[in-house]
Amino acid sequence: MAHAIGVGPPQRVAGLRARGVHRQCRGRAARDHALGVAGPARELDPTIDVRPDERFVDDGDVITSAGVSAGIDMALHLVARLASPERARQVRRDIQYDPRPPV
């Protein structure tokens, strides 16, 4: 998933291939969906610094994440960045999101 900041509202897309998002990641750090870890993203553009061990990567005006729950983590990070950490905690409570896996 990738989201561009400052270009309009964030867009959820499935993987760096969708809508040519990989072009926005050229020469930058990024995280692709778990199904596309490193290989496909690097095949699209070898200058993308794929970070397979990170749930999301904030590279300034482009934020990428690794799937559904990582997308929630990324969204909360964005709320903290644009509003405040307290607002992000409030949103997390409101959506009853507990990032600790039950198993």
C-alpha positions in Angstrom: 0.0 0.0 0.0 1.2 3.5 -0.6 0.0 6.9 0.4 1.3 10.2 -1.0 1.1 13.2 1.4 0.6 16.7 0.1 -0.7 15.5 -3.3 -4.3 15.2 -2.1 -6.0 12.6 0.1 -4.0 9.5 0.9 -4.8 6.6 -1.5 -4.9 3.0 -0.6 -3.4 0.8 -3.3 -2.5 -2.8 -3.4 1.2 -3.0 -3.7 3.8 -0.8 -5.4 2.7 -2.0 -8.9 -0.8 -0.5 -8.6 -1.3 2.8 -10.2 2.4 3.1 -10.9 3.2 3.9 -7.2 6.6 2.3 -7.7 7.5 5.5 -9.8 6.9 7.6 -6.7 9.3 5.4 -4.8 12.2 5.6 -7.2 15.4 6.1 -5.2 13.5 6.0 -1.9 12.8 3.7 1.0 9.6 1.8 0.7 7.6 -1.2 2.1 5.6 -3.4 -0.3 2.8 -5.8 0.6 4.1 -9.1 2.2 3.3 -10.9 -1.1 5.7 -8.6 -2.9 8.5 -8.5 -0.4 11.6 -7.1 -2.0 11.6 -9.2 -5.2 8.8 -7.7 -7.3 9.4 -4.1 -6.1 13.1 -4.4 -6.9 12.3 -5.9 -10.3 10.1 -2.8 -11.1 12.8 -0.4 -10.1 16.1 -1.5 -8.5 16.6 1.9 -7.0 13.8 1.3 -4.5 15.2 0.6 -1.0 12.8 -2.1 0.0 12.5 -2.5 3.8 10.9 -6.0 4.3 11.4 -5.9 8.1 9.4 -2.7 8.7 5.6 -2.6 8.9 5.5 0.8 7.2 8.1 3.3 5.9 7.6 7.1 6.2 9.8 8.7 3.5 8.5 12.2 3.9 5.8 12.7 1.3 5.4 9.0 0.5 4.4 6.5 3.1 4.2 2.8 2.2 3.0 -0.2 4.3 2.9 -3.9 4.3 -0.7 -5.0 4.3 -3.9 -4.5 6.3 -2.9 -4.2 9.9 0.4 -2.5 8.9 -1.9 0.0 7.0 -3.7 0.7 10.3 -0.3 1.3 12.0 0.6 3.6 9.1 -2.7 5.5 9.4 -2.2 6.0 13.1 1.3 7.2 12.4 -0.1 9.7 9.9 -2.7 10.9 12.4 0.1 11.5 15.0 2.2 13.3 12.4 -0.6 15.6 11.1 -2.6 16.1 14.4 -0.9 14.7 17.5 0.2 11.5 19.2 -2.7 11.9 21.7 -5.2 12.1 18.8 -3.7 9.0 17.3 -4.1 7.2 20.7 -7.7 8.3 20.8 -8.4 7.0 17.3 -6.7 3.7 18.2 -9.0 3.4 21.2 -12.1 4.4 19.2 -11.5 1.7 16.6 -10.5 -0.8 19.3 -7.2 -1.6 17.7 -4.8 -3.5 19.9 -1.6 -4.1 17.9 -0.5 -7.1 20.1 -1.4 -10.3 18.3 -3.6 -12.6 20.4 -1.6 -15.7 19.5 
